[in-house]
Every structure is written in C-alpha cells, then in structure tokens.
Amino acid sequence: MIPNAENYNGDTKNAQQLIERIGKSQTWIAKRLGVSDRRIRYIIKGSRIVNGVDTDVRMTYTEQFTLECLAVAVESAAGLSA
C-alpha cells in the first residue's frame, strides 16, 4: 500500500469498520499502532470527556493508514484478501 493523505477519513464509523476487519483485540491493535488502549477506545467511541466537556476524537491519517495496512495483512494471512 502506498500512503495517500487524500484518502483520509477520520470518521468514527470508518475506524470501527477497519478495527472490525482486523478482528483482533483492541490491545493487540493498540500495540501495533503504537498508541494506548485508551486511545483506541476514544477512536471507537468518537469522543472523550475533557474537563467535563464531551470532545470529538478522530483518528489521524497515520492511524488510519496503519489500520488499513493491518486489515490487509490480517486478511491476506487468512486468505481473504480481494
């Protein structure tokens, strides 16, 4: 895969679909992304509370690309890639 930031979609629904495609635990995914389990939970939820205020959370393009790469790798390993 070649990175292309024009394909960026930090939407929570996109993140959830990528994580579902990977089919691994949030901890497994977080370790491979280099982020905390908490960050993955925030991305999946789409928000977090900061000083009592609900704040939107979107995945970065780097996180999206890494999730896409993980999804392709897992699908390829399982013989499911298109």
DANORNOR-V235960 format. One line per field, one symbol per residue. phi: phi as a letter, one per 30 degrees, with the letter a starting at -180 (. if undefined). burial: # if it has 9 or more other C-alpha atoms within 8 Angstrom, else .. A space follows every 50 residues. Layout:
BEGIN
phi: ???
burial: ???
END
This chain:
BEGIN
phi: .cdaddddbdeeddddddddddicdddededddibdededdddddiaacb hicdcdbbdddddddddddddddddddcicdd
burial: .........###.###.##..#...#..###.#.###.##########.. ......###.#.##########.###......
END
